[in-house]
Amino acid sequence: MVEVVVFSFESSKSQPLPDRVERRKIEKQVAQAHHEHLIVFCDGPSSSQVWQWVDRDDGRTRFLQHQFSPTQAGQALLDKRQTP
């Protein structure tokens, strides 16, 4: 079983979520300490979220993300996490 470390990054009300380039930089820093991880970027307490992880199947690395809103069901995120 693989252990996955989860990080939560919440932006302040005056600052938007980091863009994709900034999120990749953050991911690279996290990867130095935790090979398997999930980062959840939150835009305030009840707004949108970006869930970001790395898929390392078949010897290649893919950076994946999922836009999530609290009003959505979580099934789409679960399906994306389980799809090779």
MDTraj code that builds the backbone (N, CA, C; nanometers):
import mdtraj as md
import numpy as np

residues = "MET VAL GLU VAL VAL VAL PHE SER PHE GLU SER SER LYS SER GLN PRO LEU PRO ASP ARG VAL GLU ARG ARG LYS ILE GLU LYS GLN VAL ALA GLN ALA HIS HIS GLU HIS LEU ILE VAL PHE CYS ASP GLY PRO SER SER SER GLN VAL TRP GLN TRP VAL ASP ARG ASP ASP GLY ARG THR ARG PHE LEU GLN HIS GLN PHE SER PRO THR GLN ALA GLY GLN ALA LEU LEU ASP LYS ARG GLN THR PRO".split()
xyz = np.array([
    [0.0841, -0.1177, 0.0000],
    [0.0000, 0.0000, 0.0000],
    [0.0885, 0.1239, 0.0000],
    [0.0520, 0.2211, -0.0811],
    [0.1272, 0.3455, -0.0937],
    [0.0678, 0.4501, 0.0004],
    [0.1541, 0.5171, 0.0731],
    [0.1094, 0.6246, 0.1616],
    [0.1123, 0.7559, 0.0851],
    [0.0018, 0.8275, 0.0870],
    [-0.0106, 0.9553, 0.0185],
    [-0.0278, 1.0650, 0.1225],
    [0.0562, 1.1663, 0.1142],
    [0.0478, 1.2807, 0.2038],
    [-0.0395, 1.3863, 0.1370],
    [-0.1328, 1.4445, 0.2128],
    [-0.2245, 1.5443, 0.1593],
    [-0.1908, 1.6806, 0.2194],
    [-0.1788, 1.7802, 0.1308],
    [-0.1531, 1.9173, 0.1726],
    [-0.2715, 2.0035, 0.1313],
    [-0.3048, 2.1007, 0.2147],
    [-0.4107, 2.1952, 0.1837],
    [-0.3500, 2.3351, 0.1795],
    [-0.3763, 2.4052, 0.0703],
    [-0.3265, 2.5409, 0.0516],
    [-0.4477, 2.6311, 0.0369],
    [-0.4705, 2.7199, 0.1322],
    [-0.5855, 2.8096, 0.1253],
    [-0.5371, 2.9513, 0.0999],
    [-0.5888, 3.0105, -0.0084],
    [-0.5503, 3.1474, -0.0410],
    [-0.6312, 3.2445, 0.0444],
    [-0.5765, 3.3626, 0.0622],
    [-0.6491, 3.4642, 0.1375],
    [-0.7574, 3.5244, 0.0486],
    [-0.8491, 3.5958, 0.1097],
    [-0.9584, 3.6566, 0.0335],
    [-0.9066, 3.7570, -0.0683],
    [-0.7957, 3.8227, -0.0389],
    [-0.7421, 3.9241, -0.1293],
    [-0.6507, 3.8654, -0.2372],
    [-0.6190, 3.7364, -0.2261],
    [-0.5262, 3.6752, -0.3207],
    [-0.5917, 3.5535, -0.3859],
    [-0.5950, 3.5473, -0.5196],
    [-0.6564, 3.4324, -0.5868],
    [-0.5695, 3.3075, -0.5753],
    [-0.6242, 3.1968, -0.6201],
    [-0.5462, 3.0730, -0.6230],
    [-0.4252, 3.0905, -0.7142],
    [-0.3157, 3.0204, -0.6854],
    [-0.1999, 3.0259, -0.7757],
    [-0.2397, 2.9718, -0.9133],
    [-0.1788, 3.0274, -1.0174],
    [-0.2061, 2.9755, -1.1513],
    [-0.1347, 2.8414, -1.1702],
    [-0.1560, 2.7796, -1.2854],
    [-0.1009, 2.6457, -1.3102],
    [0.0518, 2.6430, -1.2969],
    [0.1190, 2.7457, -1.3464],
    [0.2656, 2.7512, -1.3379],
    [0.3111, 2.7552, -1.1920],
    [0.2471, 2.8385, -1.1115],
    [0.2826, 2.8477, -0.9695],
    [0.2497, 2.7173, -0.8958],
    [0.1374, 2.6559, -0.9303],
    [0.1022, 2.5281, -0.8657],
    [0.2042, 2.4193, -0.8984],
    [0.2578, 2.4189, -1.0203],
    [0.3623, 2.3220, -1.0565],
    [0.4886, 2.3459, -0.9750],
    [0.5242, 2.4723, -0.9539],
    [0.6418, 2.5042, -0.8720],
    [0.6227, 2.4542, -0.7293],
    [0.5041, 2.4762, -0.6751],
    [0.4730, 2.4276, -0.5401],
    [0.4803, 2.2761, -0.5367],
    [0.4261, 2.2108, -0.6390],
    [0.4282, 2.0641, -0.6457],
    [0.5710, 2.0115, -0.6469],
    [0.6591, 2.0745, -0.7214],
    [0.7988, 2.0292, -0.7274],
    [0.8667, 2.0396, -0.5911],
    [0.8352, 2.1449, -0.5163],
    [0.8915, 2.1594, -0.3815],
    [0.8391, 2.0498, -0.2882],
    [0.7101, 2.0234, -0.2960],
    [0.6495, 1.9180, -0.2125],
    [0.7080, 1.7818, -0.2483],
    [0.7291, 1.7568, -0.3776],
    [0.7797, 1.6272, -0.4238],
    [0.9188, 1.5950, -0.3703],
    [0.9953, 1.6968, -0.3375],
    [1.1284, 1.6724, -0.2813],
    [1.1199, 1.6035, -0.1455],
    [1.0132, 1.6294, -0.0720],
    [0.9979, 1.5705, 0.0613],
    [0.9016, 1.4525, 0.0637],
    [0.8031, 1.4525, -0.0270],
    [0.6988, 1.3491, -0.0264],
    [0.6692, 1.3058, -0.1694],
    [0.7189, 1.1889, -0.2058],
    [0.7046, 1.1404, -0.3435],
    [0.5578, 1.1287, -0.3836],
    [0.4776, 1.0644, -0.3011],
    [0.3345, 1.0489, -0.3297],
    [0.2574, 1.1510, -0.2470],
    [0.1859, 1.2399, -0.3153],
    [0.1162, 1.3467, -0.2440],
    [-0.0019, 1.3973, -0.3257],
    [-0.0881, 1.4681, -0.2569],
    [-0.2032, 1.5356, -0.3156],
    [-0.2056, 1.6756, -0.2559],
    [-0.2224, 1.7762, -0.3416],
    [-0.2304, 1.9136, -0.2935],
    [-0.3684, 1.9668, -0.3285],
    [-0.4375, 2.0202, -0.2284],
    [-0.5692, 2.0793, -0.2493],
    [-0.5549, 2.2299, -0.2315],
    [-0.5738, 2.3025, -0.3409],
    [-0.5685, 2.4482, -0.3382],
    [-0.7112, 2.4982, -0.3204],
    [-0.7354, 2.5748, -0.2139],
    [-0.8702, 2.6224, -0.1800],
    [-0.8778, 2.7737, -0.1961],
    [-0.9850, 2.8180, -0.2582],
    [-1.0086, 2.9608, -0.2756],
    [-1.1108, 3.0056, -0.1725],
    [-1.0678, 3.0238, -0.0493],
    [-1.1588, 3.0621, 0.0586],
    [-1.2319, 2.9415, 0.1159],
    [-1.3087, 2.9619, 0.2196],
    [-1.3705, 2.8505, 0.2925],
    [-1.4818, 2.7775, 0.2172],
    [-1.5490, 2.8432, 0.1220],
    [-1.6606, 2.7742, 0.0570],
    [-1.6623, 2.7942, -0.0940],
    [-1.5467, 2.8211, -0.1536],
    [-1.5406, 2.8447, -0.2973],
    [-1.4786, 2.7269, -0.3696],
    [-1.4261, 2.7541, -0.4877],
    [-1.3714, 2.6486, -0.5713],
    [-1.2393, 2.5957, -0.5164],
    [-1.2054, 2.4774, -0.5643],
    [-1.0821, 2.4113, -0.5243],
    [-1.0163, 2.3524, -0.6489],
    [-0.8846, 2.3373, -0.6433],
    [-0.8097, 2.2645, -0.7450],
    [-0.7350, 2.1541, -0.6716],
    [-0.7630, 2.0294, -0.7104],
    [-0.6939, 1.9136, -0.6531],
    [-0.5858, 1.8742, -0.7522],
    [-0.4618, 1.8639, -0.7060],
    [-0.3481, 1.8386, -0.7942],
    [-0.2671, 1.7201, -0.7428],
    [-0.2292, 1.6315, -0.8346],
    [-0.1479, 1.5158, -0.7994],
    [-0.0644, 1.4758, -0.9195],
    [0.0261, 1.3830, -0.8996],
    [0.1134, 1.3340, -1.0053],
    [0.0851, 1.1861, -1.0257],
    [0.0698, 1.1475, -1.1510],
    [0.0510, 1.0070, -1.1869],
    [0.1832, 0.9570, -1.2433],
    [0.2367, 0.8521, -1.1856],
    [0.3674, 0.8001, -1.2274],
    [0.3569, 0.6581, -1.2827],
    [0.2532, 0.6273, -1.3553],
    [0.2363, 0.4938, -1.4121],
    [0.3166, 0.4776, -1.5409],
    [0.3556, 0.3545, -1.5679],
    [0.4229, 0.3187, -1.6932],
    [0.5512, 0.3972, -1.7179],
    [0.6207, 0.4363, -1.6121],
    [0.7486, 0.5035, -1.6258],
    [0.7416, 0.6476, -1.6730],
    [0.6246, 0.7039, -1.6805],
    [0.6116, 0.8442, -1.7201],
    [0.5414, 0.9213, -1.6096],
    [0.5663, 1.0506, -1.6065],
    [0.5080, 1.1370, -1.5043],
    [0.4083, 1.2312, -1.5698],
    [0.2863, 1.2334, -1.5153],
    [0.1831, 1.3253, -1.5643],
    [0.1310, 1.4068, -1.4470],
    [0.1232, 1.5374, -1.4651],
    [0.0677, 1.6258, -1.3637],
    [-0.0811, 1.6393, -1.3911],
    [-0.1626, 1.5992, -1.2962],
    [-0.3073, 1.5995, -1.3136],
    [-0.3715, 1.6957, -1.2148],
    [-0.4851, 1.7490, -1.2551],
    [-0.5590, 1.8353, -1.1647],
    [-0.7073, 1.8211, -1.1914],
    [-0.7856, 1.8595, -1.0922],
    [-0.9307, 1.8538, -1.1036],
    [-0.9896, 1.9770, -1.0365],
    [-1.0711, 2.0513, -1.1102],
    [-1.1429, 2.1658, -1.0534],
    [-1.2619, 2.1098, -0.9765],
    [-1.2789, 2.1535, -0.8548],
    [-1.3851, 2.1008, -0.7700],
    [-1.4581, 2.2153, -0.7015],
    [-1.5888, 2.2051, -0.6965],
    [-1.6723, 2.3023, -0.6268],
    [-1.7493, 2.2287, -0.5178],
    [-1.7696, 2.2907, -0.4033],
    [-1.8443, 2.2239, -0.2955],
    [-1.9858, 2.1821, -0.3354],
    [-2.0389, 2.2400, -0.4413],
    [-2.1734, 2.2024, -0.4855],
    [-2.1724, 2.0773, -0.5734],
    [-2.0545, 2.0303, -0.6152],
    [-2.0428, 1.9115, -0.6984],
    [-2.0412, 1.7848, -0.6137],
    [-2.0859, 1.6759, -0.6756],
    [-2.0651, 1.5447, -0.6144],
    [-1.9181, 1.5083, -0.6360],
    [-1.8627, 1.4257, -0.5547],
    [-1.7217, 1.3901, -0.5652],
    [-1.6902, 1.2775, -0.6609],
    [-1.7895, 1.2216, -0.7284],
    [-1.7668, 1.1042, -0.8126],
    [-1.6699, 1.1321, -0.9277],
    [-1.6784, 1.2482, -0.9912],
    [-1.5882, 1.2801, -1.1027],
    [-1.4429, 1.2804, -1.0568],
    [-1.4174, 1.3331, -0.9379],
    [-1.2823, 1.3335, -0.8839],
    [-1.2357, 1.1914, -0.8563],
    [-1.3205, 1.1101, -0.7970],
    [-1.2840, 0.9710, -0.7697],
    [-1.2552, 0.8953, -0.8983],
    [-1.3365, 0.9162, -1.0001],
    [-1.3149, 0.8499, -1.1284],
    [-1.1808, 0.8898, -1.1891],
    [-1.1473, 1.0178, -1.1807],
    [-1.0206, 1.0658, -1.2371],
    [-0.9012, 1.0084, -1.1620],
    [-0.9135, 0.9955, -1.0300],
    [-0.8034, 0.9395, -0.9495],
    [-0.7799, 0.7918, -0.9778],
    [-0.8841, 0.7197, -1.0186],
    [-0.8724, 0.5764, -1.0397],
    [-0.8428, 0.5390, -1.1838],
    [-0.8516, 0.6339, -1.2758],
    [-0.8273, 0.6073, -1.4172],
    [-0.6786, 0.6109, -1.4449],
    [-0.6250, 0.5044, -1.5075],
    [-0.4819, 0.5039, -1.5386],
    [-0.4468, 0.6015, -1.6479],
])
top = md.Topology()
chain = top.add_chain()
for i, resn in enumerate(residues, 1):
    res = top.add_residue(resn, chain, resSeq=i)
    for name in ("N", "CA", "C"):
        top.add_atom(name, md.element.get_by_symbol(name[0]), res)
traj = md.Trajectory(xyz[None], top)
